[in-house]
Amino acid sequence: MKLKQLVHNLKLLEKRNWNPGVEVLGVCSDSRRIKQGDVFFACPGPQTDGHQYFEEAYRRGASVCVGEKLPENVPSQETVFLKVADSREALTQALNEFYEFPSRRMKLIGVTGTNGKTTIAYLINYLLGKKTPSAYIGTLGSLTPQTSGVLSNTTPGSEELYSLLGKMMKEGIRTVSLEVSSHALDQKRVNGLEFELAVFTQLTPEHLDYHKSLEEYFQAKRQLFSREPKPKKILINQDSPYGRRLLGENPKAKSFSIEGEASYQAREIATSFSGSEFVLEGPRGSAKFRSPLPMAHNVSNVTAALASLDLLGYDPRDFQDALETFPGVPGRLERVEGNGFTVFIDYAHTPDAFENILSEARRLSTKRILTLFGCGGDRDPFKRPEMTRIAYQYSDFVILTSDNPRTEDPSEILRQMRRGLPNGAVPNVLEIADRREAISELLSIAEAGDIVLILGKGHEDYQILGSKKVHFDDREIVRDLLKRRSRVAL
């Protein structure tokens, strides 16, 4: 592609060494990954400013450098320098051009919210895959009928995201279910993408180490529905206060609910640890659905997925059988059978997610609830005592342990977690910093009929200790420990 074509939609404030015929071989914002013939976009970031790396970029072979400010002296007369008002905005526009506008050739379904994004997006992809070539991008990585991959973020950086979409387009994918994080929206990673459908799950306190307030967090999420180009269709959870606020701003949006009247309403809900069933009322009438996903919050997630299918032009009733055989979402209430007791491994790492899972477990269980969890380091600390309070309220036995401590002292994290416990002696609470040891202890306590909840890491197969990432998978450890104790059939 020629430079003239790549930047023809950009508002260029200044040009140096302008050469519209330069051949562009790639687009990149990381100077360390620049290859010969790439265009380098210098973007300011939370950790470092890309404008510091112009020299490294053209020494590595960048044919063009773009930024919000240009160096006073341009030592390279062969490199084109272009000034723009917003580097990130220009980057996504250029990527869109370079990858031939993938969201115009595939239908994108964007799902945002604090909790529920992964389950809804993953389930939409699974169900759509029964009808058309479909793909998923999110917390669990990237997934197409032919390939799968690991991603560094829930929503990848702009270059990685557009590259993925470009590959999916060439693979013949027709729909992509994409988790859209607040970080991605704030950092303009999805700018330029045109969404066929945007879904809002709900919003509760999270990421307040990045966003300075709950309102700022909401405003980031809100961008998916307010920015240009606006989604063609919008689906919003009416049961969330922030969802109702969004509905007020988007009068043409459709709503879903498990609590009251909505465009798509789940009623006659029955839940258990093995799944749920409910009647879905929507524009096409009523139909009964059975889902293998346990607990009430998953009825909301399934309702959102079925409503999404309807808005995409499919009859949800055509997916009744596919829903019943859905294998589940990795690390989301993933079930492991013990010797008469059941272990659920889940990614829950917010107070709201804890409340949803533990309150429902308490309501459904006739035996004990045993809970193990930790809190991530270098993340908002305010939620640590609140998560402990909720776990203690609904559980018969609690073990406090480590999650991903990162650069924080694990003992300090545990000390902050303990603030959620009542004053004085607290029975049936243990503190074991080593997570494997903690899981082993919890399983040794479990008896027939108990529900064992191991929360916080879910699908993650690593633990971050300091700056090192080491292999650690709750699911592997549980199965290994149970096998060793001959508590599962071999």
Secondary structure per residue as TSV (DSSP state, phi and psi in degrees):
chain	resnum	aa	ss	phi	psi
A	1	M	-	360.0	138.9
A	2	K	B	-81.1	150.8
A	3	L	H	-58.1	-38.6
A	4	K	H	-57.3	-40.8
A	5	Q	H	-71.5	-41.1
A	6	L	H	-59.4	-39.6
A	7	V	T	-107.6	11.4
A	8	H	T	-65.9	-20.4
A	9	N	T	-97.5	-2.3
A	10	L	S	-84.7	144.6
A	11	K	-	-89.0	100.8
A	12	L	-	-90.4	121.7
A	13	L	S	-86.8	-24.6
A	14	E	E	-158.5	144.8
A	15	K	E	-127.9	135.4
A	16	R	E	-128.3	137.0
A	17	N	S	56.4	37.9
A	18	W	-	-58.7	129.7
A	19	N	-	-147.5	92.4
A	20	P	T	-64.1	-17.1
A	21	G	T	-88.9	2.0
A	22	V	-	-58.2	133.8
A	23	E	B	-83.0	125.6
A	24	V	-	-98.5	123.7
A	25	L	-	-105.1	-14.3
A	26	G	E	-171.5	165.3
A	27	V	E	-128.2	129.4
A	28	C	E	-152.0	145.7
A	29	S	S	-115.4	5.3
A	30	D	-	-111.6	109.2
A	31	S	G	-60.3	-24.8
A	32	R	G	-71.6	-19.0
A	33	R	G	-108.4	9.6
A	34	I	-	-64.8	136.6
A	35	K	-	-120.8	164.0
A	36	Q	T	-54.2	126.7
A	37	G	T	90.6	3.1
A	38	D	E	-79.4	158.5
A	39	V	E	-101.0	125.0
A	40	F	E	-99.3	126.3
A	41	F	E	-106.7	118.7
A	42	A	-	-87.4	110.1
A	43	C	-	-114.4	133.3
A	44	P	B	-70.5	140.8
A	45	G	-	-136.0	173.6
A	46	P	S	-66.7	-26.5
A	47	Q	S	-102.0	-39.5
A	48	T	-	-150.8	162.8
A	49	D	B	-109.0	119.8
A	50	G	G	-60.4	-18.9
A	51	H	G	-66.0	-16.4
A	52	Q	G	-73.9	-10.9
A	53	Y	G	-116.3	21.0
A	54	F	H	-56.3	-47.5
A	55	E	H	-62.4	-44.2
A	56	E	H	-61.0	-39.1
A	57	A	H	-63.1	-50.1
A	58	Y	H	-75.2	-23.9
A	59	R	H	-69.1	-28.6
A	60	R	T	-82.7	-7.2
A	61	G	T	119.0	7.2
A	62	A	-	-61.9	128.1
A	63	S	S	-85.4	-20.1
A	64	V	E	-141.9	138.6
A	65	C	E	-122.3	130.5
A	66	V	E	-123.2	136.7
A	67	G	E	-162.9	172.7
A	68	E	S	-81.5	-16.4
A	69	K	S	-144.5	143.3
A	70	L	-	-107.7	152.1
A	71	P	-	-63.7	147.3
A	72	E	S	-60.2	-41.8
A	73	N	S	-115.9	130.6
A	74	V	-	-106.1	95.2
A	75	P	-	-67.2	-25.0
A	76	S	-	-96.0	115.8
A	77	Q	S	-84.6	-6.7
A	78	E	S	-93.6	-16.0
A	79	T	S	-95.5	131.5
A	80	V	E	-81.8	133.1
A	81	F	E	-116.2	130.6
A	82	L	E	-128.0	136.2
A	83	K	E	-105.9	134.2
A	84	V	-	-131.5	165.5
A	85	A	S	-77.0	-34.3
A	86	D	-	-140.6	108.9
A	87	S	H	-64.6	-41.5
A	88	R	H	-66.4	-41.2
A	89	E	H	-61.9	-44.9
A	90	A	H	-65.0	-37.5
A	91	L	H	-59.5	-49.6
A	92	T	H	-67.3	-35.1
A	93	Q	H	-63.5	-42.8
A	94	A	H	-66.5	-41.2
A	95	L	H	-62.7	-40.4
A	96	N	H	-59.0	-43.9
A	97	E	H	-66.9	-44.6
A	98	F	H	-63.3	-38.4
A	99	Y	T	-97.1	15.9
A	100	E	T	62.1	42.4
A	101	F	-	50.6	67.7
A	102	P	G	-61.0	-32.3
A	103	S	G	-74.1	-6.4
A	104	R	G	-89.0	-12.8
A	105	R	T	-109.5	-12.3
A	106	M	S	-131.5	154.0
A	107	K	E	-88.9	121.5
A	108	L	E	-99.8	130.4
A	109	I	E	-111.5	112.1
A	110	G	E	-98.7	128.2
A	111	V	E	-118.6	124.3
A	112	T	E	-132.8	160.0
A	113	G	S	145.1	169.6
A	114	T	S	-71.8	-53.4
A	115	N	S	-122.2	154.6
A	116	G	S	98.0	-14.2
A	117	K	H	-56.9	-49.5
A	118	T	H	-64.5	-49.3
A	119	T	H	-61.2	-44.5
A	120	I	H	-66.1	-49.3
A	121	A	H	-64.3	-41.8
A	122	Y	H	-65.5	-40.9
A	123	L	H	-69.7	-41.3
A	124	I	H	-57.5	-45.4
A	125	N	H	-62.0	-43.5
A	126	Y	H	-61.0	-47.3
A	127	L	H	-70.0	-44.1
A	128	L	H	-60.9	-32.7
A	129	G	T	-60.9	-17.6
A	130	K	T	-76.5	-15.1
A	131	K	T	-117.6	-30.4
A	132	T	S	-154.5	154.4
A	133	P	-	-59.3	119.3
A	134	S	E	-132.1	157.0
A	135	A	E	-140.2	164.3
A	136	Y	E	-133.5	140.4
A	137	I	E	-134.6	125.3
A	138	G	E	175.8	-154.0
A	139	T	T	-56.4	-33.4
A	140	L	T	-87.6	3.9
A	141	G	E	108.6	-153.9
A	142	S	E	-115.9	143.7
A	143	L	E	-146.0	125.8
A	144	T	-	-129.5	172.8
A	145	P	S	-59.6	-22.0
A	146	Q	S	-110.5	-24.0
A	147	T	-	-137.7	162.3
A	148	S	E	-147.0	154.5
A	149	G	E	-156.5	161.3
A	150	V	-	-96.0	139.4
A	151	L	-	-116.3	152.3
A	152	S	S	-81.7	-21.4
A	153	N	S	-136.3	157.9
A	154	T	S	-52.3	-51.9
A	155	T	S	-111.0	115.1
A	156	P	-	-61.3	163.4
A	157	G	-	-59.7	161.8
A	158	S	H	-54.2	-47.4
A	159	E	H	-62.0	-45.4
A	160	E	H	-66.1	-40.7
A	161	L	H	-64.2	-49.2
A	162	Y	H	-66.2	-35.9
A	163	S	H	-62.7	-43.6
A	164	L	H	-60.7	-46.8
A	165	L	H	-62.9	-38.1
A	166	G	H	-61.7	-42.2
A	167	K	H	-67.2	-40.4
A	168	M	H	-63.8	-38.7
A	169	M	H	-60.8	-43.9
A	170	K	H	-68.7	-26.9
A	171	E	H	-76.4	-11.4
A	172	G	T	94.6	14.5
A	173	I	-	-65.7	139.2
A	174	R	-	-107.7	-29.1
A	175	T	E	-134.7	143.1
A	176	V	E	-129.2	122.7
A	177	S	E	-93.2	118.8
A	178	L	E	-123.7	121.9
A	179	E	E	-73.8	130.1
A	180	V	-	-116.9	110.6
A	181	S	-	-85.4	162.1
A	182	S	H	-66.0	-34.6
A	183	H	H	-61.6	-43.6
A	184	A	H	-62.7	-40.5
A	185	L	H	-68.7	-43.1
A	186	D	H	-65.0	-35.6
A	187	Q	T	-94.4	10.8
A	188	K	T	61.3	31.0
A	189	R	T	-68.8	-28.6
A	190	V	T	-104.0	8.1
A	191	N	T	-57.8	140.6
A	192	G	T	92.3	-20.3
A	193	L	-	-77.2	140.2
A	194	E	-	-106.2	119.2
A	195	F	-	-97.4	128.7
A	196	E	S	-67.5	-37.6
A	197	L	E	-146.8	136.3
A	198	A	E	-120.8	132.4
A	199	V	E	-119.6	133.9
A	200	F	E	-111.8	123.5
A	201	T	-	-86.6	-61.4
A	202	Q	-	-179.5	176.5
A	203	L	-	-145.7	124.8
A	204	T	-	-137.0	166.5
A	205	P	S	-56.0	127.4
A	206	E	-	-169.9	153.9
A	207	H	-	58.5	30.1
A	208	L	T	-81.1	2.8
A	209	D	T	-78.9	-21.2
A	210	Y	T	-102.2	-56.9
A	211	H	S	-83.0	136.6
A	212	K	S	-82.1	-10.4
A	213	S	S	-157.3	164.4
A	214	L	H	-63.8	-35.4
A	215	E	H	-65.5	-40.9
A	216	E	H	-64.5	-38.7
A	217	Y	H	-61.5	-45.2
A	218	F	H	-63.0	-42.2
A	219	Q	H	-62.4	-33.3
A	220	A	H	-65.5	-48.1
A	221	K	H	-61.2	-39.4
A	222	R	H	-59.6	-26.9
A	223	Q	H	-58.3	-30.9
A	224	L	H	-60.2	-28.5
A	225	F	H	-101.8	-16.0
A	226	S	H	-109.4	-22.4
A	227	R	S	-76.4	165.6
A	228	E	S	-98.2	141.9
A	229	P	S	-74.8	139.8
A	230	K	-	-71.0	150.0
A	231	P	-	-59.5	147.8
A	232	K	S	-68.0	-35.3
A	233	K	E	-135.6	150.3
A	234	I	E	-132.7	136.2
A	235	L	E	-128.1	128.6
A	236	I	E	-133.6	139.8
A	237	N	E	-74.1	110.8
A	238	Q	T	-73.3	-17.6
A	239	D	T	-78.0	-9.4
A	240	S	S	-97.6	133.8
A	241	P	H	-56.8	-39.2
A	242	Y	H	-72.9	-28.2
A	243	G	H	-65.2	-43.6
A	244	R	H	-63.4	-34.4
A	245	R	H	-64.6	-42.9
A	246	L	H	-65.7	-37.5
A	247	L	H	-61.6	-36.2
A	248	G	H	-65.2	-30.3
A	249	E	H	-85.6	-17.5
A	250	N	-	-128.9	77.4
A	251	P	T	-61.8	-21.2
A	252	K	T	-88.8	-4.1
A	253	A	-	-69.3	154.7
A	254	K	E	-99.0	152.9
A	255	S	E	-119.3	157.9
A	256	F	E	-134.5	153.4
A	257	S	E	-158.3	151.0
A	258	I	S	-114.5	6.5
A	259	E	S	-115.4	-26.4
A	260	G	S	-162.2	-165.7
A	261	E	-	-67.3	138.8
A	262	A	-	-161.8	173.8
A	263	S	S	-58.3	-37.6
A	264	Y	E	-130.2	115.1
A	265	Q	E	-124.0	129.4
A	266	A	E	-93.5	129.7
A	267	R	E	-138.4	174.4
A	268	E	E	51.6	48.4
A	269	I	E	-81.7	131.1
A	270	A	E	-129.8	124.9
A	271	T	E	-121.6	157.0
A	272	S	E	-154.0	-179.5
A	273	F	T	-74.2	-12.9
A	274	S	T	-103.7	-4.1
A	275	G	E	153.8	-158.9
A	276	S	E	-155.5	162.6
A	277	E	E	-142.2	150.9
A	278	F	E	-163.3	165.4
A	279	V	E	-103.6	128.1
A	280	L	E	-101.2	123.7
A	281	E	E	-105.0	129.3
A	282	G	E	-152.9	-169.9
A	283	P	T	-58.3	-26.3
A	284	R	T	-91.0	3.2
A	285	G	E	108.2	-157.1
A	286	S	E	-110.6	147.2
A	287	A	E	-155.3	147.4
A	288	K	E	-92.3	136.5
A	289	F	E	-127.3	144.8
A	290	R	E	-119.3	135.3
A	291	S	E	-128.7	139.8
A	292	P	S	-78.7	-2.8
A	293	L	-	-82.6	124.6
A	294	P	-	-81.4	159.7
A	295	M	S	78.2	156.9
A	296	A	H	-65.5	-37.7
A	297	H	H	-62.9	-26.0
A	298	N	H	-76.4	-23.3
A	299	V	H	-62.9	-40.9
A	300	S	H	-62.4	-44.4
A	301	N	H	-62.5	-43.5
A	302	V	H	-67.4	-39.3
A	303	T	H	-59.1	-42.8
A	304	A	H	-62.4	-41.6
A	305	A	H	-65.7	-44.4
A	306	L	H	-66.7	-39.9
A	307	A	H	-61.8	-38.5
A	308	S	H	-61.8	-42.9
A	309	L	H	-60.6	-41.8
A	310	D	H	-61.8	-44.2
A	311	L	H	-68.0	-22.9
A	312	L	T	-85.6	0.4
A	313	G	T	101.4	7.1
A	314	Y	-	-103.4	152.0
A	315	D	-	-86.3	116.1
A	316	P	G	-55.2	-29.0
A	317	R	G	-63.5	-22.9
A	318	D	G	-71.7	-7.9
A	319	F	G	-112.1	11.7
A	320	Q	H	-59.1	-47.8
A	321	D	H	-66.7	-41.3
A	322	A	H	-63.0	-38.6
A	323	L	H	-64.3	-41.6
A	324	E	H	-64.2	-27.1
A	325	T	T	-103.0	11.0
A	326	F	-	-59.2	126.5
A	327	P	-	-75.7	-5.0
A	328	G	-	99.3	174.1
A	329	V	-	-107.2	126.6
A	330	P	T	-53.4	127.7
A	331	G	T	74.5	10.9
A	332	R	S	-117.0	101.0
A	333	L	S	46.8	44.6
A	334	E	E	-72.1	129.2
A	335	R	E	-99.2	135.7
A	336	V	E	-132.3	126.4
A	337	E	E	-85.5	130.4
A	338	G	-	-100.3	-157.1
A	339	N	S	-84.8	72.9
A	340	G	S	92.8	-9.6
A	341	F	S	-117.6	166.8
A	342	T	E	-121.7	132.4
A	343	V	E	-105.5	130.7
A	344	F	E	-115.7	128.0
A	345	I	E	-110.5	124.2
A	346	D	E	-140.6	153.7
A	347	Y	-	-81.1	-2.7
A	348	A	-	-47.5	123.3
A	349	H	-	-145.4	24.6
A	350	T	S	-132.4	157.9
A	351	P	H	-56.9	-40.7
A	352	D	H	-63.3	-43.9
A	353	A	H	-64.0	-39.1
A	354	F	H	-61.7	-45.5
A	355	E	H	-60.8	-45.0
A	356	N	H	-60.4	-48.6
A	357	I	H	-74.3	-49.4
A	358	L	H	-71.8	-38.1
A	359	S	H	-66.2	-39.5
A	360	E	H	-69.5	-38.5
A	361	A	H	-61.8	-41.7
A	362	R	H	-62.4	-40.9
A	363	R	H	-67.0	-37.2
A	364	L	H	-86.7	-24.7
A	365	S	-	-85.6	137.7
A	366	T	S	-101.5	-7.1
A	367	K	S	-116.8	-156.7
A	368	R	-	-83.0	153.9
A	369	I	E	-114.1	121.9
A	370	L	E	-112.6	125.3
A	371	T	E	-125.0	136.4
A	372	L	E	-128.4	136.1
A	373	F	E	-162.9	163.9
A	374	G	-	-135.1	-180.0
A	375	C	-	-127.6	138.0
A	376	G	-	-67.2	142.6
A	377	G	T	-81.6	160.5
A	378	D	T	58.6	30.2
A	379	R	S	-130.9	169.9
A	380	D	-	-53.6	118.0
A	381	P	T	-80.5	-14.4
A	382	F	T	-61.6	-28.8
A	383	K	H	-80.6	-11.2
A	384	R	H	-61.7	-53.4
A	385	P	H	-65.8	-31.4
A	386	E	H	-67.2	-39.6
A	387	M	H	-64.9	-39.5
A	388	T	H	-63.9	-43.3
A	389	R	H	-58.1	-44.8
A	390	I	H	-67.1	-44.3
A	391	A	H	-60.5	-43.6
A	392	Y	H	-67.3	-37.2
A	393	Q	H	-62.0	-41.5
A	394	Y	H	-102.5	-9.4
A	395	S	-	-104.3	154.5
A	396	D	S	-89.6	-21.6
A	397	F	E	-151.4	136.9
A	398	V	E	-131.6	135.9
A	399	I	E	-118.1	122.7
A	400	L	E	-90.6	130.8
A	401	T	-	-144.9	-167.4
A	402	S	-	-92.4	153.2
A	403	D	S	-111.7	-108.8
A	404	N	-	-111.2	91.4
A	405	P	-	-65.7	-23.0
A	406	R	B	54.4	-131.0
A	407	T	T	-90.3	2.4
A	408	E	S	-85.2	155.7
A	409	D	-	-73.9	120.0
A	410	P	H	-55.6	-34.7
A	411	S	H	-67.3	-32.2
A	412	E	H	-70.8	-38.7
A	413	I	H	-61.3	-45.7
A	414	L	H	-63.1	-37.1
A	415	R	H	-62.9	-41.0
A	416	Q	H	-69.1	-35.3
A	417	M	H	-62.3	-39.5
A	418	R	H	-64.3	-18.9
A	419	R	T	-62.5	-17.4
A	420	G	T	-83.3	-2.5
A	421	L	S	-90.6	154.7
A	422	P	-	-62.7	156.0
A	423	N	S	-68.1	150.2
A	424	G	S	89.4	-167.5
A	425	A	-	-66.8	132.1
A	426	V	-	-119.6	110.8
A	427	P	T	-74.8	158.5
A	428	N	T	60.7	32.7
A	429	V	E	-132.0	125.8
A	430	L	E	-118.3	154.6
A	431	E	E	-124.1	113.0
A	432	I	-	-132.4	106.9
A	433	A	S	-64.9	-38.6
A	434	D	S	-72.1	116.3
A	435	R	H	-66.5	-39.3
A	436	R	H	-63.7	-44.1
A	437	E	H	-62.1	-38.9
A	438	A	H	-65.2	-42.6
A	439	I	H	-63.9	-42.5
A	440	S	H	-59.0	-43.8
A	441	E	H	-64.4	-42.1
A	442	L	H	-63.6	-43.8
A	443	L	H	-66.1	-31.7
A	444	S	H	-69.7	-23.8
A	445	I	H	-83.4	-28.4
A	446	A	-	-63.2	142.1
A	447	E	-	-125.8	168.7
A	448	A	T	-54.6	132.5
A	449	G	T	92.2	-15.6
A	450	D	-	-69.3	154.1
A	451	I	E	-109.9	122.0
A	452	V	E	-108.1	122.5
A	453	L	E	-114.3	119.7
A	454	I	E	-113.8	108.2
A	455	L	E	-114.8	154.0
A	456	G	S	116.4	-37.9
A	457	K	-	-113.4	-29.8
A	458	G	T	54.4	-114.9
A	459	H	T	-76.0	-14.3
A	460	E	-	-60.4	135.5
A	461	D	-	-111.8	30.9
A	462	Y	E	-150.2	165.3
A	463	Q	E	-131.9	136.5
A	464	I	E	-99.7	110.0
A	465	L	E	-113.5	110.6
A	466	G	T	66.3	-124.4
A	467	S	T	-103.5	7.0
A	468	K	E	-101.6	141.8
A	469	K	E	-108.2	116.8
A	470	V	E	-114.3	151.5
A	471	H	E	-66.5	129.6
A	472	F	-	-163.7	118.0
A	473	D	-	-131.2	113.3
A	474	D	H	-52.6	-39.6
A	475	R	H	-66.7	-43.6
A	476	E	H	-62.2	-43.6
A	477	I	H	-66.0	-43.2
A	478	V	H	-60.8	-48.0
A	479	R	H	-64.4	-39.1
A	480	D	H	-64.8	-45.1
A	481	L	H	-66.1	-40.2
A	482	L	H	-67.5	-38.2
A	483	K	H	-63.8	-42.8
A	484	R	H	-62.5	-31.1
A	485	R	T	-93.3	8.2
A	486	S	T	57.1	38.2
A	487	R	-	-100.7	-1.5
A	488	V	S	-129.6	152.5
A	489	A	-	-69.1	137.2
A	490	L	-	-86.7	360.0
